[in-house]
Amino acid sequence: MRTSAEARLADGRPVTLRAVAYDDLLAGELVARVQQEYVARYGGPDEAVVDPAEFTPPAGLFLVAEVDGVPAGCGGWRAHEPGVAEVKRVYVAPEFRRQGLAQLLMAALEESAAAAGARSVVLNSGSRQPEALALYAALGYTSAPGYGVYAGLPGAVFLGKRLDGEEER
């Protein structure tokens, strides 16, 4: 995983990426903010079941990003199936958007999932998150089979990416 000395925003400010428990107070505040974003965009929070223990290393990870000591974003991954990690709760606070923080978070999540043995990652987003969809496309994510509570629902978008350099079949 990248260290705070290596991770910097586009303007040069250092980013501290810190692993925390999913049910940590700061993580909870950021997750509440992402859930409010879902309420604003979709009319309700994400209904996918999340057990905080699923984000505990080595089978998962939850990161909080801080810029100048200010909570700026978060994201995590959990085991989806053998060799596959699911990315969840990627969020960047509005005042830190469009500065490269989401890319830093995603890179750290992908690196740590690969180090834990994941060969690929999947995620679920939605059609009302065009900024997120553009980010994932730029990072090499492509269409993936649906899963979970949103599989087959209109507007649900499922994406995946190989981490091991192999091509998708």
C-alpha positions, 0 to 999 in steps of 0.5 A, a space after each residue: 500500500 502506498 504511504 503518505 509520503 508517496 501519495 499526493 494530490 494533484 496540488 502536491 499536498 500529501 495524503 495519509 491513507 490509514 487502515 481502520 476498522 470499518 466500524 471505527 468512529 471516523 470510518 463511520 462518519 465517512 460511510 454516513 456521508 457516502 450513504 447521504 450521497 446515495 440518498 441524494 442520488 437514488 432516494 435511499 441508502 445502499 441496501 447491500 448488507 455489510 458486516 464490519 468484520 469483512 473489512 478486517 485484514 487479511 480478508 479485507 481492508 478499510 482505508 481512510 484518507 486524510 489531507 492536512 489532517 482533514 478526513 477527505 475520503 474512504 474506501 474498502 474491499 472485502 472478499 467476494 469469492 475465492 480470488 476476487 475482492 469487492 470494492 465498497 464505499 469509495 467516497 471523496 468529500 466534495 472539497 477534495 474531488 477532482 484532485 486525484 484522491 479517488 485514484 490514490 484510494 483505488 490504487 491502494 485498495 487494488 494493491 492491498 487486495 492483490 497482496 492478499 491474493 485477489 486476482 481480480 476486483 469487482 464493484 457495484 455502482 449506479 447510473 446516477 454516479 457518472 463521475 464514479 463510472 468515468 473514474 472506473 473506466 479510466 482505471 481499466 474497469 469493464 462490465 462484469 456480471 451482476 451480483 447481490 441485492 442490485 443484480 438485474 435492477 435498472 441503473 445498477 452497474 457492475 464492473 470488474 478488473 483483473 489484478 494479475 495481468 491476465 485478460 478477461 475471458 
